[in-house]
């Protein structure tokens, strides 16, 4: 065989059934019947795979070849050009002795006795399909259902459907049945079309999802027999779901690809049942079809510099109308969401393109609009995930030209605070991105120390007061009644606890200057137990640092009082709050934090002496008494060894001499009684 080189991307299917990009290179088929892909960047071998006579290779969408090499190793080559795919496909078929017109070269599973019989020359012809007539629909539905368990028969049925143009005839019959209101025929067509999707054949999908067929396919899937009335999927796709072009797309192929992908995604997510009901590989080809469509759409948009430049020009123009700006920002939001289907290498290239075009400054404009603010916040979260350092660098420049309230990062914080229901995930997601921004582990650049110091100083000066505002507002008087407010405060406390662990200087200064721990501990009385536990966890992290500055702050403010009151109010109930409080005091005992032990025993012994179901508080008292005894015994020796003012006994010849002993050798035996 002669070597042929074609530009391809290599993909592998991971455990989550998602395609991972392994790199771009050139493929060749060697004389030894082996596929080799050499990386175009560094010449490394991305793939070396021998063409086995027994391996099932499948050709999809004109530019994809997919196969499995082992039990859990699925591979795919995505060709830049159809010609290259055709040429490699011919080589594979030549090695396996197959006709290049087939879409799959082998039965992918072991054949049963029935299937081996079907492969004999007498039975090797295409399946015979019944005429596409209303009275034969039941027969066709039974045929489609019967072939699903057999890969060989599925393949034969797919070839029969394609060779005779049967699918388009079937869809013409659907239109006629709908006009005649033939409910039984329509329900049989539902079973047939659903079965055709289960055949899991890319060549069938290309016909069924073409512009002239896909809406009829959706129509067939509206007439599920179990429903009294048909669904209205076509009405939703044609009237409710509207395709908005923020900038006219002149590329007709791109427009068609966008429409097709949206509709196929709708079929997979809305119309068809969830995959968990079926085998892991159920409709795997459909998932691949959508995945590679999305890759192609993002690539086409990213490469269209004129389109993106025009979008950014309108987005950054302050004269742009509010309605238009909403559409532009929402476009970028959807664009970013679409990019999440890409693999890391492609996704990074996508966000670099947006960053170079100035996406962050563009987001600052029009933040007064609620919809723009919400969409901009989502885009901001994607950018933080891509490059926290880039975002940090940008936000630190903002105070020179903006008020605190309109800083992009503060807009994000306020968006989190305004989330109507944190349990739904919006606030949690935004809290996660804030945590990413302030996490020192993400500041690992060569100048990480400078970046960490400068950004944290910026954050605590310009942003921390915005983050803690709901906490301070809801701890001034009474426990917050609202469950959503309690959830929000729990999220804020979780982030503040993270700060205690990772921002030693900045958070310590913030807590002490604002007496923040006292405000937090008022939540120990909350009727929401999860919020009381969050407050306790915050204090536990502070004590866990064993920092004497914190300890003196706690002692001076008598901040154990609300914790002990909560323990006593809890009574004999053995619950999570009880266990967490006991663990806090047990930690203090085990770690022998003397200043806290002395404070607890001096001030709360009477209140705690009734708690006898654990030995923690007796242990604290024991530690305290032992320390007092040690101190009493050590004091004379300490004065003796390290120096104290001393006077001779009355009548001594030494008179009123003052003496300070620094070393044992300085002490005279005759003077020992004067110490």
C-alpha positions, 0 to 999 in steps of 0.5 A: 500500500502507498502511504497517504497523509491526511490531517485529522484529529484523534479522539478517545471516548472516556468513562463518562462517554464523552469524546476527548481530543488527543491532538491533531496530526496527519494519518497514514496507512502503512504497508504493514496495514497500520494506521499511524497519526503523527502530531503536527506540532512536535512530530510525536506519534498520537496513534498507532493502530494495526488494522485487524481483520476482525475489528469493526470500523464504522464510517460516520458523517463523511469525515469520521471513522470510529472503532473499538480496539479493546473492551473500553477503548473507543477511538475516532479519527475526524478528517479535515477533508472528506477525500482523506476520510474516503481514502483511508476508509478504502484502505481499511476495507481493502485490508478486511476484504470489504466493499467501501460502500458499507458504513461498518466493516464487521459485526461489532459483537459475537454472532449468535448461531442465528446471525451466522446462519444469516451470513450464509450466501443464501441469506446474505441479501438485503432485508426485504421491506414491505411496501410503504403503504398504510395497511403494511405499517404494522408489519414494518413496525414489527420488522424494525422491532425484531432486528434491534437485538441483532447487529447483523440484521440492524445493518441489513435493515439500514442498508435496505432503507438507504438503497430504496429511499424508503425513509423519504417514502415513509415520511410522505406517508406520515404527512398523508396519514396526518391529513387523514387523521389516521391515529392508528397509522400515526402511532405505528409510524411513531414506533417505526421512526423511534426504532430507526433511531435505535438502529444507531446508524450515522448514514440513517441520521444524515437522511433523517436529520436533513433539512427536508426530513427532520421536522417530519421525523419530529412529527412522527415522534409526537404520536406516542401511543401511550398519550391521549393527545399528541405532543406539540414538538413541531409547534415549539421548534417553529414558533416558540424556539426562535433563531436570533441572528445578532449579526447576519450569518452569511454562511448557509452551511453554518446556518444549516448546521446550527438549525440541525444541531438544535433540533437533533439535541431537542430530539435527544434531550426532550423527545427520547427517553433518558439513556439510563433506562437503556444500555450504556451505548444506547444512541451513542452514534446520535451523541457523536453526531451532536458532539461533532456538529458542535465542534464544527459550529464553534470552529466555523464561528471562531475562524470567521474573524469578520463575524466576531469583529462585528459582534464585538464592535456592536457590543462595545459601542455605547450607542447600541440599543438595550435590546440589541445589547441583550441579544449580543451578550446572550449570544456570547453566553450561548457561544461559551456554553457551546464551547464546553463540549470542546476538549480542553485544547480547543476550548482554550483556543476559543477563550484565547480568541475571545480574550484577545478580542476584549471580552472582559472590558466589553462585559462592563458596558450595560450592566444596569440591565438585569438580563445583561448582568445575568448573562455577563455573570455567566460569561464571567464564570466561563472566563474564570474557569479558563484563566483565573490569572487573566481575570484577576489582572483585569479586575485589579485595574478597574478601581482606577476607572470605576466605583466599587458598586460597578466593579465586575467582580462585585456585580458577580457577588451581587448577582449571587446574593440576589439569586432567588433560590440558592438551592437551584445552583446559581448562587453555588456556581457563582460562589465556586468561581469566587473561590477559584479567584481567591484560591492561592493554589491558582496563583502559581505563576512565576510572580505568584507571591506578588499576584497573591499579595496584590489581588488579596489586598484588592479583594479585601479592600474593594470586594469583601464588604460586598460579600459580607453585607448580607451576613452583617445585615442579617445578624444585627438583631434576629435570626433570619426567618427566610430559608433562602436567606439562611442558605445564602448566609451558609454559602457566605460562611463557607467561603469565609471559612475557606478564607480563614484556612488560606488567607492568614493575614488578610482575613485575620485583620478583617475579622478582628477589625469588624468583630466578625466572629461575634456577628457570625456566632449569633447564628448559633441560635438559628432555627436552621440547624445547617446555618448554626453548624456553618457558624460553628464550623467557622469558629472551629477553623479559627481555633484549629489554627492555634493562633494566639492572636485569634485566641486572645480575641476570642477570650477578650470578647467572651465568644465561647458564650453563644456556643456554650448556650447553644450546647445547653439549649440543645439539652440531652438531644444527641444530634449533629450540633451536639457532636460538633460542639463537643468536638470543638472542646475536645480539640482544645483539650487534646491540643492543650490550648492553655489560654482557651482552657483557662478561659473556659474553666474560669468562666463556664465551669458551673454551667458545664459541670452537669454534662457528664455523658462525655469526659471532655469538660472534666478533662478540660478542668483537669488540664487547667488544674494541672497547669495551675499546679505546674505553674505553682511549682515552677515559679520558685525554680524559675525565679531561682534559675532565671533571676528575680529581685532578692533580699538577704534575711533581716540581720544579714551582713549583706544589708539591703543588697539587691542581687540577680542570679543569672546562672546556677554557678552565680548562687552561693550556698550561704545565700540560698535561704534569702531567695 
